C-alpha cells in the first residue's frame, strides 16, 4: 500500500515562497502520475497541479499558473510543489496524491483519478 508524506508547509507573508515535498513509498513511484490538491476552511478540496508519471506532462489550475511549479524526482520517490508569489487566498491544507492507474492517461481529470493521499501540510499566507 502506498504511503505519502508531505512536508514543507508553514506560515509565510504574502509574496513569499514555500516548497512542499511529498515522499512516496510502497509503490513503484515512477509508474504513477502525482497531483497536489488543497482544501481551505469551509471549502471543497480543489486541484492545484499534477505531473505525469514521466514528468513530461504537467497541468495547473488557472489560479496558480505562473506562480507554482510541480516537479518530481523518480530516483528519490518525491514530488515537489514550488510556490512563489503566495497570496492569502492560497492558505489551505495541501495534499499530495497518487494516480490509481500505472502509466495512466487520466491523471489531469481530477481527484477521482487518485487513490492514495497524504495527511496534508498546512500553508498559511498572511497579508
N, C-alpha and C positions, 0 to 999 in steps of 0.2 A: 504494500500500500504506500502510495506516495505521501511524503511529508514536505510541507512548505513552511519555511520560517522567514518572516520579514524582519527587517531591521532598518534603522536609519531615520526613523521619524523623529519629530521634535517640535520645538517652538522656534519660529523664525519671524522676522519682521517682513512686512510687505516689500517686495522687490528682491528678497533674498533667495537663497538656493538651498536645496537639500538633495541628497542622493539616497534613494531607497534601494535595498538589496533584498533578494529573495533566494534563499538557498534551498535546493531541492534534493531529496533523497528517496530511495525506494522505487524508482522508476528510471528507465533509460532516458535521461533528460533530453538528449539530443533528438529524440524522435517526436517530441511534442511541442506544439506551439504554447506560448505562455502569454498571459494577459495581466494587466493591472486594472483594478476596479476601485471605486471609492464610495463611501457612504457617509453623508453628512447627517447631523442630528435632525430627525424629523423628515428625512428624505429617503427615497429609494436608492438602492445601490445603482451606480452608473458606471459605464465603461469609460476607461481612461486611455488605454493603449494596449496593443497586442503585437506580438512578433512571431513569425512563422518558425517552424522547427529548425530551419537552416539559418534563420536570421536574414534571409534575403528579401522578405516582405514584411512591411510594418504598416500599422494602421493606428491613427489617432482620433480621439474625439475632437470635434471642432474647438471646444473650449480650451484645449491645451496645446493645440497645434502651434508650432513655432516656439513654444516655451519648454515643453517636456520632450525628453528623448529616451526611448526604450532601447535597451541593448541586452545581449546575452553572451555568456562565456560558457560554451558547452564543455570545455575542459574542466571548468570549475563548478559546473551544475548550478549556475547562478544567473538570474535575470536582474537587470537594474532598471531603475527609473530615475533619470536625472531631471530635476525640477528646477527651472530657473524663472526669474521674474514672477515669483509667487505672489498671489493675491489672497486677500481674506476669504474669498469665495472658494479657494482651494482647500480650506480647512475641512478635514474629514478623516475617517479611518480608511487607510489604504490597504487593499488586499491583493496579493498575487494569486493567480490561479493557473492550473494546468489543463490543457486541452484533453478531452476524454478520448480522442482518437489519434493513434500514432500516425504521423505524416498526414494529419488531417488537412482538409481544404476549406473547412467552415469556421475556422477559429476567429474570424473577424466579425462573425454574426451576433456575438453577444454571449451573455453569461450561461445560457443553456448549453453551450458547447464545451463547458468546463466542468470537470467532476471532482477536482481537488482544490482546496482553498487553504490559505494560511490563516493565522489567527488575527492578522491585521496589525498595523502600526499607525499610531496617531500622528497626524500632521496638523499643526495649528499655526496659522499665519495671522499675525497681529497687524492692525492698521496703524 
